[in-house]
Amino acid sequence: MSLAGKRIVVSAGPTYEDIDPVRFLGNRSSGKMGFAIAEQAACRGAEVLLVAGPVSLTTPAGVKRVDVRSAAQMHAAVMAALPADIYIGAAAVADFTPHEVATQKLKKTPGSAQMTLTLVRTRDILAEVAASDLRPDCVVGFAAETDDIERYALGKLTAKGVDMICANQVGRADGGFESEHNALTVYWPGGSVNLARAAKREIAAQLLNLLETRL
């Protein structure tokens, strides 16, 4: 029980940003990586709170779960869960959300081939957790990228003031979103390590091993 006595908050899955009662903006995150991390942390004796976006996954044994839909709801749930010893932001949170949500289904306008949708920035959960007066001892973020992974991950590590960034390549069939497998490069100030492609449960275990050595 190497994490006994530790309180860990994990966010997982996508967010859905409603456009109208029928449509939403979303992404392909399955939540499997975050759920695997929550499961492995609970197996090591941690008290785990899992903030889950809209996914169809079973809650891991011993894990308390809070379900949310939007980025705003995920922000509220994560901030309400502090203080904690560790926060792991594995969720793929929307960067933008519609400025207004239509109360009725938006219809096609006769003669028009386009529709303009105004988006506004969502709150940055990871950065706000890192800057909070209730900041966990360790704040870990994820960077899902399609290209130039190292540059974007290191930029996120610095800009958000976190302790670790777990970078993975998405948009490919053998890992990342919607897959049972993943591969990560974990960055921290002054160092990094590659976690080779494996089942997400195994990647989660390796990530927690790494966290334990740095706590």
N, C-alpha and C positions, 0 to 999 in steps of 0.2 A: 504494500500500500504506500507507494513512494510519494503520492500526492495527498495523503491523508492530512486533513486540517486546512487544505487549500480550497478557496472558493474561486471557481472558474466560470466566467461568462463566455459563451460561444454564440456567435451569430452565424446563420447558415441560410442558404437558398437565395432565390431572387427576391425582388420586390415587384409588385404590380402597381403601376401608376394609372389610375382610371382616367379615361378620356370622356366616356359617357357610361350609361348603365350597361352597355354591351361590350365596349372595347377598352383595351388598356395597352400601355407600353410595358414590355417585360423583357426578360432575357432568358437564356438557355440554362441557367444554373439549376442543377438538380437538387442541391443541398447535400449530396452524398459525402463530400469532403468534410463539411462542418459536422454532420451527424457522426461520422467516423471519429472525429476528434473528440466530440462530446462523449461517445461511447468509451473510448480508450481512457479518457480522463476519469470517468466514473469507475472504471475497472481498477484504477490505481488509487481509489479511495477519495478522490476529490468530490466536493459538493459542486455539482454542475447545474447551471441554468442555461438552457438552450433557447435562444430567440430565433424562431424559425419563420421564414417567409413562406409563401404558398407552395408547399411541396406535398407529395404523397409518400411519405416515409414514416415508418414506425418509430416512436420515441424509444431511444435506447434505455435499457434497464438502469434504474437508479438515477435517471436524469429528470429534472424538472423542466417542463417545456412551456414556453409562451408563444402562441401563434400570432403573427402579424401579417399584414398585406402590403402596406405602402412603406416607402422610405421614412415618412414622418412617423408612422407607427413603430417602425423598427428603432428609430432614434429615441423615441420616448421610452420604449421598453428597455433598451440598453442602458440609457442614462439612469433610469429608475432602479436598475439592478446593481448599481454601484453603491457601496464600495465592494471591491473584489481583489483577489490577489493577482489574477491573470485575466486579461481580456484577449480573446482570439477572434478577430473579425474576418471570418471566412465567407461571409455573405457577399453576393454580387448586388450591391445597393445601387439603385438608379442615381445617376448624377443629375438628371433633370426630370421634372414632373410637369404636367400641363398646368398652365397658369389658372385656367378655369375648367371645372368639370361640368359638362353639360348634364342637365337634369333629365333630358330626354335623348333618345337615340338620334345621333346626327345623321341627316339624310343627304343624299346626293342632290346637288343643286342643278336643275335643268340647264344645259348649255355650258356648264363649268367642268373643266377637266382637272382642276386642282383644288386642294383645300389647304389652308395655312393653319398650322397648329403652333401656338405660342407656348414655349417651355420656359420654366424658371429653374434655377439651381436648387437642389435639395441640400439639407444640412449635412455637413461632413462628420459622420459618426466617429470614424477612426480618429480624426484630428481632435474632435471635442473630448473624446475619452482621454487621449494623451495629454490634453491641456487642463483637464478637470482637477479641481481641488481634491477630488476623490480618486485620483489617478491610480490604477493598479500598479503593482510593482513591475509587472511586465505587460507590455501592450504589443500585440502581434497583428499585423495586417497581411492581406493577400493582394497580389497584383496579377490580375488575369490579363495577359497581353497577347497580341497576335504577331508583334514584331518588336525589334529593338528592346528586348526584355530587360536586359541588365540596366540600360540607361533609365528606362521608366521606373524600374523598381528602386534603384538608388535615389532617384529624384523623389519618389514617394516616401522613402525612408527618412530623408532629410526634411522634406516639406511638412510632413505630418507629425514629426517628433516622436516616432515610435521606436521600440527596441529591436523589432525584427520585421522584415518583409518576406513573405513567401511568394515567390514569383513562379507562375506557370504559364505555359503557352496554351492558348485556346484556339478554336477554329480548326482543329485537326481531329481525325477519327480515333486516334489511339490514346487519348488522354484529355483531361480537362473537363469541360462541361459535358453533361449527359453520359459520361463514361464511368466504368467501374474502376478505372486505373488513373493514375496521375504521376507526375514527376515534378519536383519542386527544386528551385534554387533558393536557399534561405540566406538572406543578407542581414547583417548587423553592422554597426559602426566598426570598421576595421577588419571585417572578415566575412566569409561566406562558406557554404557547403552545398553540394549537390546531393539530392535524394533521388536516386535513379527510379525509373518507371516501375511501379508496383501497384498492387491493389491499394485502394484508398485507405483501407484499415491499416495496412502495413505502413503506408506513408504517414498516417496519423500517429502511429506508435513511434516511428523514427523522429517525428517532429517533437513529440512530448519528451523523448529521450534527450533531445537537444535542449529543450527548454529547461529540463531538470538540471542539466550541467551548468546552465547560465543563471539560474535563480540564486 
